[in-house]
Amino acid sequence: MESLETGVRGLSRLLEPARAAPPLLAILPHNTAEYAVAAEVAGADGIVLGIDKTESTFPGLFGSFDLQEDSISSIISTSSIPVGISIGDSRPLTRESWERIAGKNFGFVNMYAHHMPPFVLQDARIEKLVSIGPGYMVEQIRNLSEMDGILALEAAIVSAQGMNHIFSLLDLATLRMISKLSVKPVLLRTQKRIEPEDVGTIIEAGLKGISFDPSSAEPGVEAYRDAVSNLANGSRKDAPERPVQAGILAAPS
């Protein structure tokens, strides 16, 4: 189990240059222990829980922190890899709600830049993975990457119409541009169909890690685990073999 000290700084630890392979963050489609264990067993380096989502691809994450606090706390307390939380925009994030979230042992918080209030950015207790979406201007991306308090950017730049299409040469060129613009590490959210053999090309383009988007996987725990495992194997293809961490819960059947 992560200690408070290592858990709270989990994202920066995953992005250390000395790591043998780029980190893989697994976004859970539901905030349940079953999916959390599946991600860890499959080789994810960190997991991302979600609340207040509005995207139709995340029906399991529509609920508020209040509604999901028990399951979230259970996952945090039993996970041996860093746990982050991604906050959507179905309701305004108040300072009171943020205090409750910040009081948990999250390794990092993730929000789109246009959803994140300044008081979240200014809170030094939790590291920030800030998502950039479709339509962001070049100058905005550069300026976001220069802001104090932002540890890394996540490129989530695919429009709803392009979700789950093939990963194209234009996508790769766009990612190369973003990685060159940013002074902070950039991770890719897999909103398109990413094959394991694509991971090396994405890393060569300058990205520092992958966030697995479960909307690109078939439904069900087993299919989710297989999809995460395929990406984990792709990201570590040329890296020394890493021992699998044993979760404190049995892998789902």
C-alpha positions as CSV (number, residue, x, y, z in Angstrom):
1,M,0.0,0.0,0.0
2,E,1.2,3.5,-0.8
3,S,2.2,5.6,2.1
4,L,0.8,9.1,2.4
5,E,4.1,10.7,1.4
6,T,4.7,8.5,-1.7
7,G,1.0,8.4,-2.7
8,V,0.4,12.1,-2.7
9,R,3.4,12.6,-5.0
10,G,2.7,9.6,-7.2
11,L,2.5,11.3,-10.6
12,S,5.8,13.1,-10.4
13,R,7.4,9.8,-9.4
14,L,5.9,8.1,-12.5
15,L,7.3,10.8,-14.7
16,E,10.9,10.6,-13.4
17,P,13.3,10.5,-16.4
18,A,15.1,7.5,-14.9
19,R,12.1,5.3,-15.4
20,A,12.7,2.4,-17.8
21,A,9.4,2.8,-19.6
22,P,6.8,5.5,-20.0
23,P,4.0,5.4,-17.5
24,L,0.6,4.0,-18.3
25,L,-2.4,5.5,-16.4
26,A,-5.6,3.5,-16.6
27,I,-8.9,5.5,-16.4
28,L,-11.5,3.4,-14.8
29,P,-15.0,3.1,-16.4
30,H,-16.5,2.6,-13.0
31,N,-15.2,3.4,-9.6
32,T,-15.1,-0.1,-8.3
33,A,-12.5,-2.3,-6.7
34,E,-13.0,-4.9,-9.5
35,Y,-11.9,-2.5,-12.2
36,A,-9.1,-1.1,-10.1
37,V,-7.6,-4.5,-9.5
38,A,-8.0,-5.3,-13.2
39,A,-6.0,-2.2,-14.1
40,E,-3.2,-3.0,-11.6
41,V,-3.0,-6.7,-12.6
42,A,-2.8,-5.7,-16.3
43,G,0.3,-3.6,-15.6
44,A,-1.0,0.0,-15.2
45,D,1.4,2.3,-13.3
46,G,-1.5,4.4,-11.9
47,I,-5.3,4.5,-12.0
48,V,-7.7,7.4,-12.5
49,L,-11.1,7.5,-10.8
50,G,-13.8,9.9,-12.1
51,I,-16.6,12.0,-10.8
52,D,-19.1,14.5,-12.2
53,K,-18.6,13.4,-15.8
54,T,-20.9,14.4,-18.6
55,E,-19.5,12.4,-21.5
56,S,-21.8,9.6,-22.7
57,T,-18.8,7.3,-22.9
58,F,-18.4,7.4,-19.1
59,P,-21.9,6.5,-17.8
60,G,-20.3,4.9,-14.7
61,L,-18.7,8.2,-13.7
62,F,-21.7,10.6,-13.7
63,G,-22.1,10.5,-9.9
64,S,-20.8,13.1,-7.5
65,F,-18.0,12.6,-4.9
66,D,-20.6,12.3,-2.2
67,L,-22.3,9.4,-3.9
68,Q,-19.1,7.6,-4.7
69,E,-17.0,8.5,-1.6
70,D,-17.1,5.0,0.0
71,S,-16.0,3.2,-3.1
72,I,-13.4,5.8,-3.9
73,S,-12.0,5.6,-0.3
74,S,-11.9,1.8,-0.6
75,I,-9.9,1.9,-3.8
76,I,-7.4,4.4,-2.4
77,S,-6.8,2.4,0.7
78,T,-6.2,-0.9,-1.1
79,S,-4.3,0.2,-4.2
80,S,-0.5,-0.3,-4.4
81,I,-0.1,2.1,-7.3
82,P,-0.9,5.9,-7.4
83,V,-4.6,6.8,-7.6
84,G,-5.7,10.1,-9.3
85,I,-9.1,11.6,-9.6
86,S,-10.5,13.2,-12.8
87,I,-13.3,15.8,-12.1
88,G,-15.9,16.6,-14.8
89,D,-18.2,19.6,-15.1
90,S,-21.6,18.3,-14.4
91,R,-21.7,20.6,-11.4
92,P,-19.5,23.6,-10.4
93,L,-16.6,22.6,-8.2
94,T,-16.9,24.6,-5.0
95,R,-14.2,25.2,-2.5
96,E,-16.0,23.1,0.1
97,S,-16.2,20.1,-2.3
98,W,-12.6,20.6,-3.2
99,E,-11.5,20.5,0.4
100,R,-13.2,17.1,0.8
101,I,-11.5,15.8,-2.3
102,A,-8.1,17.2,-1.3
103,G,-8.3,15.6,2.1
104,K,-8.1,12.1,0.4
105,N,-4.8,10.5,-0.4
106,F,-5.0,11.1,-4.2
107,G,-1.7,11.1,-6.1
108,F,-3.0,13.8,-8.5
109,V,-6.0,15.5,-9.8
110,N,-7.0,15.7,-13.5
111,M,-9.3,18.3,-15.0
112,Y,-9.6,20.1,-18.4
113,A,-8.0,23.5,-18.2
114,H,-11.4,25.2,-19.0
115,H,-13.0,23.4,-16.0
116,M,-10.3,23.9,-13.4
117,P,-10.8,26.8,-10.9
118,P,-7.7,28.8,-10.0
119,F,-8.0,27.6,-6.3
120,V,-7.3,24.1,-7.5
121,L,-4.2,25.1,-9.4
122,Q,-3.0,27.1,-6.4
123,D,-3.4,24.1,-3.9
124,A,0.0,22.6,-3.5
125,R,-1.3,19.5,-1.7
126,I,-2.1,17.6,-4.9
127,E,-0.3,17.5,-8.2
128,K,-2.1,18.6,-11.3
129,L,-2.5,16.7,-14.6
130,V,-4.3,19.3,-16.8
131,S,-6.1,18.1,-19.9
132,I,-6.1,20.1,-23.1
133,G,-9.1,19.6,-25.4
134,P,-10.0,20.1,-29.0
135,G,-10.1,23.8,-30.0
136,Y,-7.3,25.0,-27.6
137,M,-5.1,27.5,-29.3
138,V,-1.3,27.0,-29.7
139,E,-0.6,30.0,-27.4
140,Q,-3.0,28.7,-24.7
141,I,-1.2,25.3,-24.7
142,R,2.2,26.9,-24.4
143,N,1.0,29.2,-21.6
144,L,-0.6,26.4,-19.7
145,S,2.6,24.4,-19.8
146,E,4.5,27.4,-18.3
147,M,2.2,27.8,-15.3
148,D,3.5,27.0,-11.9
149,G,1.5,24.2,-10.2
150,I,0.9,22.2,-13.4
151,L,3.0,19.1,-13.4
152,A,2.0,17.7,-16.8
153,L,-0.5,18.1,-19.6
154,E,-2.8,15.4,-21.0
155,A,-3.6,15.7,-24.7
156,A,-7.3,14.8,-25.0
157,I,-7.8,16.6,-28.3
158,V,-10.1,14.3,-30.2
159,S,-13.6,15.7,-30.8
160,A,-16.7,13.6,-30.1
161,Q,-17.0,12.9,-33.8
162,G,-13.5,11.4,-34.0
163,M,-13.7,9.1,-31.0
164,N,-12.5,5.6,-31.6
165,H,-11.4,6.2,-35.2
166,I,-8.0,5.0,-36.4
167,F,-4.9,6.8,-35.0
168,S,-3.6,8.7,-38.0
169,L,-0.5,10.4,-39.3
170,L,-2.2,13.8,-38.7
171,D,-2.8,12.8,-35.1
172,L,0.9,11.9,-34.7
173,A,1.9,15.3,-36.3
174,T,-0.4,17.1,-33.9
175,L,1.1,15.3,-30.9
176,R,4.6,16.1,-32.1
177,M,3.6,19.8,-32.2
178,I,2.1,19.8,-28.8
179,S,5.1,18.0,-27.2
180,K,7.4,20.6,-28.7
181,L,5.3,23.5,-27.6
182,S,5.0,22.3,-24.0
183,V,7.8,22.8,-21.4
184,K,6.0,20.2,-19.2
185,P,5.6,16.5,-19.9
186,V,2.7,15.6,-22.2
187,L,0.7,12.4,-21.9
188,L,-1.8,11.1,-24.6
189,R,-5.3,10.0,-23.7
190,T,-6.2,7.2,-26.0
191,Q,-9.4,8.5,-27.5
192,K,-8.7,6.8,-30.8
193,R,-7.8,3.1,-31.5
194,I,-4.2,2.8,-30.4
195,E,-2.5,-0.5,-31.1
196,P,0.4,-1.7,-28.9
197,E,2.8,-1.1,-31.8
198,D,1.7,2.5,-31.9
199,V,3.0,3.3,-28.4
200,G,6.7,3.4,-29.4
201,T,5.9,5.8,-32.2
202,I,3.9,8.0,-29.9
203,I,6.8,8.1,-27.4
204,E,9.3,8.9,-30.1
205,A,7.1,11.9,-31.0
206,G,8.0,13.3,-27.6
207,L,5.1,12.2,-25.4
208,K,6.0,11.0,-21.9
209,G,3.2,8.6,-21.2
210,I,-0.3,7.2,-22.0
211,S,-3.7,7.6,-20.3
212,F,-5.9,4.7,-21.3
213,D,-9.4,5.8,-22.2
214,P,-11.9,3.0,-21.5
215,S,-14.3,4.2,-24.1
216,S,-12.0,2.5,-26.7
217,A,-12.5,-0.9,-25.0
218,E,-15.3,-3.4,-25.2
219,P,-17.5,-3.4,-22.1
220,G,-16.8,-5.7,-19.2
221,V,-13.9,-6.2,-16.7
222,E,-12.2,-8.9,-18.6
223,A,-12.1,-6.9,-21.9
224,Y,-10.9,-3.8,-20.0
225,R,-8.1,-5.8,-18.4
226,D,-7.0,-7.2,-21.7
227,A,-7.0,-3.7,-23.3
228,V,-4.9,-2.3,-20.5
229,S,-2.5,-5.2,-20.7
230,N,-2.0,-4.8,-24.5
231,L,-1.0,-1.2,-24.0
232,A,1.2,-2.0,-21.1
233,N,3.0,-4.5,-23.1
234,G,3.4,-2.0,-26.0
235,S,4.8,0.7,-23.7
236,R,7.4,-1.7,-22.2
237,K,8.3,-3.6,-25.4
238,D,11.9,-2.3,-25.4
239,A,12.2,-1.8,-21.6
240,P,13.6,-4.2,-19.1
241,E,10.9,-6.6,-17.8
242,R,9.2,-5.2,-14.7
243,P,7.8,-7.6,-12.0
244,V,4.1,-7.4,-11.7
245,Q,3.0,-6.0,-8.4
246,A,0.6,-8.2,-6.5
247,G,-2.6,-6.5,-5.5
248,I,-4.1,-7.2,-2.1
249,L,-7.3,-8.3,-3.8
250,A,-7.6,-11.3,-6.1
251,A,-7.7,-10.6,-9.9
252,P,-11.2,-10.7,-11.2
253,S,-12.2,-13.9,-13.1
